[in-house]
Amino acid sequence: MFKSKAQIFQMEYRFRCTDGTYKYVFDRAFVIFDGNEKPVRMIGAMQDITYHVNEEMRISKAIIDAQEQERRFIGGELHDNVNQILTTCKLFLEIARNNPADARFIDGCYTNIQNVIQEIRNISHNLTPYTLKDLGLAAAVRDIVEKINQSGKLLIRLVSFQNLEEEKISPDIKLALFRIIQEKISNVLKHAHATELKISLSVYDGRIQVVLTDNGRGFDEKAVKKGMGLNNIQNRVEYYKGSIQLKTAPGEGCELRVELPCN
């Protein structure tokens, strides 16, 4: 008598159906060998994973589209703000060169250069917040909250930052949560007509949860098509295998609850 042994065989592939459509399949099987190392039988199953593959492709495309939108925004900021200010500086310097005794244009140029430095700092901060990298997620959130509160456009309250052991949270998750909070704040400022936004952040059982609640006008989720802001948030959450809950109604504000794995 000889003892047979098995070897696992698995792969993903795409094939064309008779109707011309394509399906993605996950194929997993056990190959049975006899005592002479010859394959004698295969036992396995095929699973249609077309929906899951298409969803992953959709989310990836949405993330890329969001990144392209951010690049277009940065390009617009550089062209419309920084470039225009520098063009004015160039004009002032040309005038000053022909009128060296008139210091007004030198002073104006100095002021504009200061404005350019601040604009570039703002763009750089939006790209990669230094507080997030150097001081952590809680400090980065407090920083953006402080700036919004100083503007007087919206009062943001930090309700709780419980059990926030940041060393257990991956940098990618921290950045995703920071962008979600940024997006929510932007949506509230643009659309909600709110006077107050509450933010709570907590970690438990290897997951991190952020709850953002505003007292704005709310909306009918079924009647209103999701805008780019909410789509960006949902795509980030799905990309990191998290969950999202939206609770809103006309005249009752909006609560956004997002949960992501810490790693």
WOHUGI-V646345 format. One record per pair of residues at least 6 apart in sequence whose ideal C-beta (glycine too) atoms are under 7 Angstrom apart, sorted by the first residue. I is the first residue (numbers start at 0). J is the second residue. D is the distance in Angstrom with one decimal. If there is no record, write none. Layout:
i->I j->J d->D
i->I j->J d->D
//
This chain:
i->1 j->33 d->6.3
i->1 j->34 d->2.8
i->2 j->34 d->6.5
i->3 j->31 d->5.4
i->3 j->32 d->6.1
i->3 j->33 d->5.7
i->4 j->32 d->5.3
i->5 j->29 d->4.5
i->5 j->30 d->6.5
i->5 j->31 d->5.3
i->6 j->30 d->4.8
i->6 j->32 d->6.8
i->7 j->29 d->6.1
i->8 j->28 d->4.8
i->8 j->30 d->5.4
i->9 j->26 d->6.5
i->9 j->27 d->4.3
i->10 j->26 d->5.6
i->11 j->23 d->6.7
i->11 j->24 d->7.0
i->11 j->25 d->5.2
i->12 j->24 d->6.1
i->13 j->21 d->5.4
i->13 j->22 d->6.9
i->13 j->23 d->5.2
i->14 j->22 d->6.1
i->14 j->24 d->6.6
i->15 j->21 d->5.6
i->16 j->22 d->6.0
i->22 j->47 d->6.0
i->22 j->49 d->5.0
i->23 j->48 d->5.1
i->23 j->49 d->4.7
i->23 j->52 d->4.3
i->24 j->45 d->5.3
i->24 j->46 d->6.8
i->24 j->47 d->6.2
i->24 j->48 d->6.7
i->25 j->46 d->4.6
i->25 j->48 d->4.9
i->26 j->43 d->6.8
i->26 j->45 d->5.1
i->27 j->43 d->5.5
i->27 j->44 d->6.4
i->28 j->41 d->5.1
i->28 j->42 d->6.3
i->28 j->43 d->2.5
i->29 j->42 d->5.1
i->29 j->43 d->6.3
i->30 j->38 d->5.2
i->30 j->41 d->5.3
i->31 j->38 d->7.0
i->31 j->39 d->5.5
i->31 j->40 d->4.2
i->32 j->38 d->5.6
i->32 j->39 d->6.7
i->33 j->39 d->5.0
i->58 j->234 d->5.6
i->58 j->237 d->5.1
i->58 j->238 d->5.3
i->61 j->230 d->6.8
i->61 j->234 d->4.1
i->62 j->234 d->5.8
i->62 j->238 d->5.8
i->65 j->231 d->5.0
i->65 j->234 d->6.7
i->73 j->122 d->6.0
i->76 j->122 d->5.7
i->80 j->118 d->5.2
i->81 j->115 d->5.6
i->81 j->118 d->5.3
i->81 j->119 d->6.6
i->84 j->111 d->5.0
i->84 j->114 d->5.5
i->84 j->115 d->5.0
i->85 j->115 d->6.1
i->87 j->111 d->5.5
i->88 j->108 d->4.9
i->88 j->111 d->4.8
i->88 j->112 d->6.1
i->91 j->104 d->4.2
i->91 j->107 d->5.1
i->91 j->108 d->4.2
i->92 j->108 d->5.8
i->94 j->104 d->4.8
i->95 j->101 d->7.0
i->95 j->104 d->4.1
i->95 j->105 d->5.3
i->128 j->139 d->5.0
i->128 j->177 d->6.7
i->130 j->138 d->4.9
i->130 j->139 d->4.2
i->130 j->142 d->4.7
i->131 j->139 d->3.9
i->131 j->173 d->6.3
i->131 j->174 d->6.6
i->131 j->177 d->5.6
i->135 j->165 d->4.7
i->136 j->165 d->5.9
i->136 j->168 d->6.9
i->136 j->173 d->4.5
i->136 j->176 d->6.4
i->136 j->177 d->6.3
i->137 j->160 d->5.3
i->137 j->163 d->5.7
i->139 j->177 d->5.6
i->140 j->177 d->7.0
i->140 j->180 d->6.1
i->140 j->198 d->6.9
i->141 j->157 d->6.8
i->143 j->181 d->6.8
i->144 j->155 d->4.6
i->144 j->157 d->6.2
i->147 j->153 d->5.6
i->147 j->155 d->5.5
i->147 j->184 d->6.4
i->148 j->154 d->6.3
i->148 j->155 d->5.9
i->152 j->188 d->6.1
i->153 j->187 d->6.4
i->153 j->188 d->6.0
i->153 j->193 d->6.6
i->153 j->196 d->6.0
i->154 j->194 d->6.3
i->154 j->195 d->4.9
i->155 j->196 d->4.8
i->155 j->198 d->6.5
i->156 j->195 d->6.7
i->156 j->197 d->4.9
i->157 j->198 d->5.6
i->158 j->197 d->5.0
i->158 j->198 d->6.5
i->158 j->199 d->4.2
i->159 j->199 d->4.5
i->159 j->201 d->6.4
i->160 j->200 d->5.1
i->161 j->201 d->4.2
i->162 j->201 d->5.8
i->162 j->202 d->4.8
i->162 j->203 d->6.3
i->163 j->200 d->6.3
i->163 j->202 d->5.6
i->164 j->202 d->6.2
i->167 j->261 d->5.3
i->168 j->207 d->6.0
i->168 j->261 d->4.8
i->169 j->261 d->6.7
i->169 j->262 d->4.7
i->172 j->207 d->6.7
i->172 j->239 d->6.5
i->172 j->259 d->5.5
i->172 j->261 d->6.2
i->175 j->235 d->5.1
i->175 j->239 d->5.7
i->175 j->259 d->6.6
i->176 j->207 d->6.7
i->176 j->209 d->5.8
i->176 j->259 d->6.6
i->178 j->235 d->6.5
i->179 j->209 d->6.8
i->179 j->232 d->5.2
i->179 j->235 d->6.0
i->179 j->257 d->5.8
i->180 j->198 d->6.7
i->180 j->209 d->6.6
i->180 j->211 d->6.9
i->182 j->228 d->5.1
i->182 j->231 d->5.6
i->182 j->232 d->5.3
i->183 j->211 d->4.7
i->183 j->232 d->7.0
i->183 j->255 d->5.8
i->184 j->196 d->6.8
i->185 j->228 d->6.4
i->186 j->228 d->4.4
i->187 j->193 d->5.2
i->187 j->196 d->5.4
i->187 j->213 d->4.9
i->187 j->215 d->6.3
i->191 j->213 d->5.2
i->191 j->215 d->2.9
i->191 j->216 d->6.3
i->191 j->253 d->6.6
i->192 j->215 d->5.2
i->192 j->216 d->5.0
i->193 j->213 d->4.1
i->193 j->214 d->5.3
i->193 j->215 d->3.3
i->193 j->252 d->7.0
i->194 j->214 d->6.2
i->195 j->213 d->6.8
i->195 j->214 d->5.0
i->196 j->211 d->6.5
i->196 j->213 d->4.6
i->197 j->212 d->4.7
i->198 j->209 d->6.9
i->198 j->211 d->5.5
i->199 j->210 d->4.7
i->200 j->209 d->5.1
i->201 j->208 d->5.5
i->202 j->261 d->6.6
i->205 j->260 d->6.5
i->205 j->261 d->5.3
i->206 j->258 d->5.6
i->206 j->259 d->6.7
i->206 j->260 d->5.7
i->206 j->261 d->6.3
i->207 j->259 d->5.6
i->207 j->261 d->5.5
i->208 j->256 d->7.0
i->208 j->257 d->7.0
i->208 j->258 d->4.6
i->209 j->257 d->5.2
i->210 j->254 d->6.7
i->210 j->256 d->5.0
i->211 j->255 d->4.7
i->212 j->252 d->6.7
i->212 j->254 d->4.5
i->213 j->252 d->5.3
i->213 j->253 d->5.4
i->214 j->252 d->4.7
i->215 j->252 d->5.4
i->215 j->253 d->6.3
i->216 j->249 d->7.0
i->216 j->250 d->6.3
i->217 j->247 d->4.6
i->217 j->248 d->5.3
i->217 j->249 d->5.4
i->217 j->250 d->5.8
i->217 j->251 d->4.7
i->217 j->252 d->5.2
i->217 j->253 d->5.4
i->218 j->247 d->5.8
i->218 j->249 d->6.2
i->219 j->248 d->6.9
i->219 j->249 d->5.8
i->220 j->245 d->6.2
i->220 j->247 d->5.8
i->232 j->243 d->7.0
i->233 j->243 d->5.9
i->236 j->242 d->6.9
i->236 j->243 d->4.6
i->236 j->257 d->5.8
i->236 j->259 d->6.8
i->239 j->259 d->5.2
i->239 j->260 d->6.9
i->240 j->260 d->6.3
i->241 j->257 d->6.4
i->241 j->258 d->5.4
i->241 j->259 d->3.8
i->241 j->260 d->6.8
i->242 j->258 d->4.8
i->243 j->257 d->5.3
i->244 j->256 d->4.3
i->245 j->255 d->5.8
i->246 j->254 d->4.3
i->247 j->253 d->4.0
i->247 j->254 d->6.9
//
